């Protein structure tokens, strides 16, 4: 059971919301950040409202990020979940598409780390959410994959830089997770192919070694492991939670 302060970006839905619940279950006081307005309180936030604060902030906006962290005296755990994706052929991807994906996925991770680290002490942890896309070649995801590959490289470099301070830095690379973002992704593919959504979804599930998509809470469990003392000798590492995708 932890009594520390955790900051979770992308906290409004999906993996971020599941991570908030899991960390609160582990005893953390959690500050959730998201560009979206707060949705219905999660089960744990509703149960322990005194241990959850929600802030509307765009992680790619340094002033907004600075305001969130400026209200904190310490940070024991930072979990960078916030992300966005563009699903387009490379030649159809605009410079605005590129800027938004890179500014959120990489820039947002850099900004939150820059503002969190001065508030951290020996024993603090950073967990960045990358993606299986940062490990494989994937059509129509070139810019997204590049941004997540950069998060993987950043995680390794930051782990070495912060190790003398006793701060561990790791990442998690989810595969296909049943979130609104993936469903939007599959919807785009279904429309492009002229097929029903459920048919394309079923085909993509069959591509998984375990025959299904992950649940958001399964990624949250992996994040909680890397945040805990059970992973006290792990830093600079990426944990694949991908149903064997990279192993194929």
C-alpha positions in Angstrom: 0.0 0.0 0.0 1.4 3.3 -1.1 0.6 6.8 0.4 2.4 8.6 -2.4 1.3 11.2 -4.9 0.8 9.9 -8.5 0.1 12.0 -11.6 -1.6 10.2 -14.5 -2.1 11.8 -17.9 -4.8 10.8 -20.3 -6.9 10.0 -17.2 -10.4 10.6 -18.7 -10.9 7.2 -20.3 -9.3 3.9 -21.4 -5.9 2.9 -20.0 -5.6 6.2 -18.1 -8.8 5.8 -16.3 -8.0 2.2 -15.5 -4.6 3.2 -14.2 -6.2 5.8 -11.9 -8.4 3.1 -10.4 -5.6 0.7 -9.9 -3.3 3.2 -8.3 -6.0 4.4 -6.0 -6.6 0.8 -5.1 -2.9 0.6 -4.2 -3.3 3.6 -1.9 -2.0 6.5 -4.0 -3.5 10.0 -4.0 -3.9 10.6 -7.7 -3.9 13.8 -9.8 -5.5 13.0 -13.2 -4.8 15.1 -16.2 -6.6 15.1 -19.6 -7.6 17.5 -22.3 -11.1 16.1 -22.0 -13.6 17.3 -19.4 -14.0 14.9 -16.4 -16.3 12.0 -17.2 -18.3 10.1 -14.6 -16.0 9.4 -11.5 -14.3 6.0 -11.7 -15.3 3.5 -9.0 -12.3 4.2 -6.8 -12.5 8.0 -7.3 -16.1 7.9 -6.3 -15.2 5.8 -3.3 -12.3 8.0 -2.2 -13.0 11.5 -3.6 -10.5 13.0 -1.1 -7.7 11.1 -2.8 -8.5 12.1 -6.4 -8.1 15.5 -8.2 -8.9 16.0 -11.9 -7.3 18.7 -13.9 -8.2 19.6 -17.5 -4.9 20.3 -19.3 -3.3 19.6 -22.7 0.0 17.9 -22.1 1.5 19.6 -25.2 0.8 23.0 -23.6 3.8 23.8 -21.3 1.9 26.6 -19.5 -1.0 24.2 -18.7 1.4 21.4 -17.6 3.3 23.8 -15.4 0.2 25.0 -13.7 -0.8 21.4 -12.7 2.6 20.6 -11.3 3.0 24.1 -9.8 0.2 23.1 -7.4 2.1 20.0 -6.1 4.7 19.8 -3.4 6.0 16.4 -4.5 5.5 13.7 -7.1 6.2 10.0 -6.3 4.9 8.5 -9.5 4.3 9.9 -13.0 2.4 7.8 -15.5 2.3 9.2 -19.1 -0.7 7.7 -20.8 -2.0 10.7 -22.9 -1.7 10.1 -26.6 -3.2 10.6 -30.0 -3.1 8.7 -33.3 -3.4 9.6 -37.0 -4.4 6.7 -39.3 -3.5 7.7 -42.8 -1.2 6.7 -45.6 2.1 8.4 -45.2 1.7 10.7 -48.3 -1.7 11.8 -47.0 -0.4 12.7 -43.6 -0.2 16.5 -43.3 2.3 18.6 -41.4 -0.4 19.5 -38.9 -1.1 15.8 -38.4 2.6 15.3 -37.7 2.8 18.2 -35.3 -0.2 17.1 -33.2 0.9 13.5 -32.9 4.5 14.4 -32.0 3.6 17.3 -29.7 1.2 15.1 -27.7 2.9 11.7 -27.7 6.5 12.8 -27.4 6.3 16.4 -26.4 3.7 15.8 -23.7 5.9 13.1 -22.2 8.9 15.3 -22.2 7.0 18.3 -20.7 5.4 16.3 -17.8 8.8 14.7 -17.0 10.5 18.1 -17.0 8.0 19.4 -14.5 7.7 16.3 -12.4 11.4 15.4 -11.9 12.2 18.5 -9.7 9.4 17.4 -7.4 10.6 13.8 -7.1 12.9 12.3 -4.6 14.8 9.0 -4.2 12.4 6.1 -4.9 10.2 8.0 -7.3 9.1 6.3 -10.6 8.2 7.3 -14.1 6.2 5.0 -16.4 5.7 6.1 -20.0 3.1 4.4 -22.2 4.7 3.7 -25.6 3.2 1.2 -28.0 3.8 -2.0 -29.9 3.8 0.4 -32.9 7.2 1.6 -31.7 8.6 -1.9 -32.2 7.1 -3.0 -35.6 6.4 -1.8 -39.1 2.7 -0.8 -39.4 1.1 0.8 -42.5 -0.9 4.0 -42.1 0.7 4.6 -38.6 4.1 5.9 -39.7 4.0 9.1 -37.7 2.4 7.5 -34.7 5.0 4.7 -34.7 7.8 7.3 -35.0 6.5 9.2 -32.0 6.2 6.0 -29.8 9.6 4.8 -30.9 10.9 8.2 -29.7 9.2 7.6 -26.3 11.0 4.3 -26.0 14.4 6.0 -26.7 13.6 8.8 -24.4 12.8 6.4 -21.6 16.1 4.6 -21.9 18.1 7.8 -21.9 16.1 9.4 -19.0 16.5 6.2 -17.0 20.3 6.6 -17.1 20.2 10.3 -16.4 17.9 9.9 -13.3 19.4 6.8 -11.9 21.9 8.7 -9.7 18.9 10.4 -8.1 17.2 7.1 -7.3 14.4 7.6 -9.8 13.5 4.7 -12.0 12.1 5.2 -15.5 10.4 2.5 -17.6 7.8 2.1 -20.3 4.9 -0.1 -21.2 4.1 -1.0 -24.8 0.5 -2.1 -25.2 -0.7 -4.0 -28.2 -4.4 -3.9 -29.1 -6.4 -2.6 -26.2 -10.2 -2.2 -26.2 -10.3 1.6 -25.9 -12.1 4.4 -27.7 -8.9 5.3 -29.6 -8.5 1.7 -31.0 -12.2 1.5 -31.9 -11.9 4.8 -33.8 -8.8 3.3 -35.5 -10.8 0.2 -36.5 -13.7 2.3 -37.6 -11.5 4.2 -40.1 -10.2 0.9 -41.4 -13.7 -0.6 -41.7 -14.9 2.5 -43.7 -11.8 2.3 -46.0 -12.5 -1.4 -46.7 -16.2 -1.0 -46.9 -16.7 -3.7 -44.3 -18.8 -3.8 -41.1 -16.9 -2.6 -37.9 -17.5 -5.9 -36.1 -16.1 -7.9 -39.0 -12.8 -5.9 -39.0 -12.7 -6.0 -35.2 -13.0 -9.8 -35.2 -10.3 -10.1 -37.9 -7.9 -8.0 -35.8 -8.7 -10.0 -32.7 -7.8 -13.2 -34.5 -4.4 -11.8 -35.2 -3.6 -11.8 -31.5 -1.9 -14.9 -30.0 -4.5 -14.9 -27.3 -7.4 -14.3 -29.7 -8.7 -11.1 -28.2 -7.9 -7.5 -27.4 -6.5 -6.5 -24.0 -8.7 -4.8 -21.4 -7.5 -1.4 -20.2 -7.1 -2.8 -16.7 -4.6 -5.4 -17.9 -2.3 -2.5 -19.0 -2.9 -0.8 -15.7 -1.7 -3.9 -13.9 1.5 -3.8 -15.8 1.9 -0.1 -15.0 1.3 -0.7 -11.3 3.9 -3.4 -11.3 6.6 -1.1 -12.7 5.5 1.6 -10.2 5.9 -0.8 -7.3 8.8 -2.1 -5.2 8.4 -5.4 -6.9 10.2 -3.9 -9.9 12.9 -2.2 -7.8 15.8 -3.4 -9.9 14.1 -2.5 -13.2 14.9 0.7 -15.0 15.3 1.7 -18.7 13.2 -1.2 -19.7 10.1 -1.6 -21.9 7.4 -4.1 -20.9 5.5 -5.5 -23.9 1.9 -6.2 -23.1 1.0 -7.2 -26.6 -0.4 -10.8 -26.8 2.8 -11.9 -28.4 2.6 -9.5 -31.3 6.4 -8.7 -31.4 7.2 -12.3 -30.8 5.5 -13.4 -34.0 
